[in-house]
Amino acid sequence: MGSVAVVALFCYIASLALAITVYGAKLMVLRWYALAGLMITSGLHWASSRKGQPHGSEKTDNILVVAYLMATFLSVISAENQLFSGLRWLSHAFMLVALLVLLKNSLNAEHTAAIFLFLKGVIAALLLVSWLNPISPVVMKTSQLYRGALGCSNAMGQIATTGAILYLHGFLIEKQKRWLRVGQLGMALLALWIMWSSGSRSALVAFLAGLAAMNYFYPKIIRGKILFVALVATFSMFAFPSLPGNIRQVILREDKPARSISEQLLVTRLSVWTASWNGFQKRPLFGWGFGADDGIASKWETQLVALGTVARDNVNDTLVIMEGAGVVGLGAYILLVIFVLRQIPTRSERHLLARLHSPPSGPKGYALSNYNLHAITFIIGAALLLMVQFDNTALSAGNFVSVTLWLCVALAGAIRKKVMADELLYQRQRQSFQRHATAHVQTAQTSSGITNA
C-alpha cells in the first residue's frame, strides 16, 4: 500500500506543477482530485503500517497538528463566508494530515528518497520549460521581470530559489559521479539566473536563509565555496562597474533614487500589511474566516479556485492568519512553526555532517545519505517558511510552493523518526555490549581469584 500512496503523492505534486504554469491553467481542478486520492491512499497505508499507539516525538507532533486544525476550525464556524472558509480549511487540513501525520509517520527510507528525487525532478522540469519556452516578461518601470512558463514572476523566482538550494546542495555533497555533480551545478546556475531575472526579493531572502542553514550544517564545505563566490562577485564588480547599481535596482525595484532602502523594500508591502492589520482589528478573536479577509462577500458561488474571491495579496503569512483566524489562529500558527523547528536534524546528525565522515559502526540504517537528505529537506522547509513572511503563503493546498514546504517538512520528520529510532537502538546495543563486557571481566576476575586461592 505504501507504493500506491507514493504514486498518489506523485500525481498530486505533478498536478500542482502543471496548474502553476500557463499551460495547465484549465486543468487546475485536477489538484483536488489528486489531493483526495492522496488522502485516501495515505490513510490506508498509515492504518496498515501501524504498530501500536504513537508515543514520544511522534505523539507530540500529532498533537501539534490536531491542535492547529481545531483552533483554525473555530474561524470557519464564525466566518463571514462559511462555505468559502470551510472549503479552504478542509483542503488545507487534508494536505497537512496527509503529509504531516499519515505519510510522515509511515514512510520508509526508500519511499522518502524516491519522493525527494521526484520533487527535485519536477522542479528541474519547471525550470527547463521556463528557460526553453518562456512567456513574455512582466514589464516594470525600470526592468523586465522574468516569469518563465509561469504567470507570476514572484512564483517563478520562488521555485527557482528552491531549485538553486536543492541543486547547490547536491553539487556540494556529490563525491562519486562527476557527471552528476556537473549537471547539478549547471541546474543550480540556471536556477540562480532565473531567480535573479524574476526580481523576486522574497526568493532572495529564502536563498540567503538556505545558504546560512547550509553553512550551519556543512561548515567545512560551504566556507570555501562562499569565499570563492565572494571573489567572483568582487571581480565582476571591477569588470562590470554598473553591476552593483543593477543589483540594487533589481532587489529594490527602484523608480525614484531619492527613496531610502527601507522605503524601497516596504513600498509594495506596507499598504497590504496595513490593510491586513486593520482587518484583524475589526475581528481580533476569530477573524473573518480561514483564508478570508475583511473584503470577503457573505455569499459566494462555489468554485474550485479562490481567484477573485479574496482581494488581499499574500505577502505575510502571519498577518494572513491573524486577519483570517484572529488571535486564536495566530496561536495555532505558532504551533506549526514549532512543528517545523522540531524536525531539525539531531545533535549527533549535525555533528557527523559537520565532520563530513560516515558515522561509527552501528545498526543497519546509519547512512550518511540519510543525514544529507534530512538536512536539505529541513533547510528547504525552514527557508520557505521564512519566505512566506514576505510573499506567497503556506496555507494553501493548491499552491505548489506551499505543498513543497510541507512536503519537505514531512520528509525531514520521517527521516528524523528513523534516525532517532536507530540512535536509540544503537545506544541500547552499546549498553548491552558494555554490560556483557563488564560481566565477562567480573567473571574472569572471580575465576582468577578462585584459582589463586
Stockholm file with secondary structure:
# STOCKHOLM 1.0

chainA/1-453         MGSVAVVALFCYIASLALAITVYGAKLMVLRWYALAGLMITSGLHWASSRKGQPHGSEKTDNILVVAYLMATFLSVISAENQLFSGLRWLSHAFMLVALLVLLKNSLNAEHTAAIFLFLKGVIAALLLVSWLNPISPVVMKTSQLYRGALGCSNAMGQIATTGAILYLHGFLIEKQKRWLRVGQLGMALLALWIMWSSGSRSALVAFLAGLAAMNYFYPKIIRGKILFVALVATFSMFAFPSLPGNIRQVILREDKPARSISEQLLVTRLSVWTASWNGFQKRPLFGWGFGADDGIASKWETQLVALGTVARDNVNDTLVIMEGAGVVGLGAYILLVIFVLRQIPTRSERHLLARLHSPPSGPKGYALSNYNLHAITFIIGAALLLMVQFDNTALSAGNFVSVTLWLCVALAGAIRKKVMADELLYQRQRQSFQRHATAHVQTAQTSSGITNA
#=GR chainA/1-453 SS CHHHHHHHHHHHHHHHHHHHBGGGGGGTTHHHHHHHHHHHHHHHHHHHHCCSCCCHHHHHHHHHHHHHHHHHHHHHHTCSSHHHHHHHHHHHHHHHIIIIIIITTTCCHHHHHHHHHHHHHHHHHHHHHHHHSCCCCEECSSCEECCTTBSCHHHHHHHHHHHHHHHHHHHHHCCSCHHHHHHHHHHHHHHHHHHHHHTCHHHHHHHHHHHHHHHHHCHHHHHHHHHHHHHHHHHHHHHCTTHHHHHHHHHHTCSCTTSCHHHHHHTTTHHHHHHHHHHHHHSTTTCSCTTCCTTCCSCCCCCSCCTTTCCSCCSCHHHHHHHHHHHHHHHHHHHHHHHHHTTSCCHHHHHHHHHTSCCCSCSTTCCHHHHHHHHHHHHHHHHHHHHTTTSSCSSCTTCHHHHHHHHHHHHHHHHHHHHHHHHHHHHHHHHHHHHHHHHHHHHHHHHHHHHHC
#=GC SS_cons         CHHHHHHHHHHHHHHHHHHHBGGGGGGTTHHHHHHHHHHHHHHHHHHHHCCSCCCHHHHHHHHHHHHHHHHHHHHHHTCSSHHHHHHHHHHHHHHHIIIIIIITTTCCHHHHHHHHHHHHHHHHHHHHHHHHSCCCCEECSSCEECCTTBSCHHHHHHHHHHHHHHHHHHHHHCCSCHHHHHHHHHHHHHHHHHHHHHTCHHHHHHHHHHHHHHHHHCHHHHHHHHHHHHHHHHHHHHHCTTHHHHHHHHHHTCSCTTSCHHHHHHTTTHHHHHHHHHHHHHSTTTCSCTTCCTTCCSCCCCCSCCTTTCCSCCSCHHHHHHHHHHHHHHHHHHHHHHHHHTTSCCHHHHHHHHHTSCCCSCSTTCCHHHHHHHHHHHHHHHHHHHHTTTSSCSSCTTCHHHHHHHHHHHHHHHHHHHHHHHHHHHHHHHHHHHHHHHHHHHHHHHHHHHHHC
//
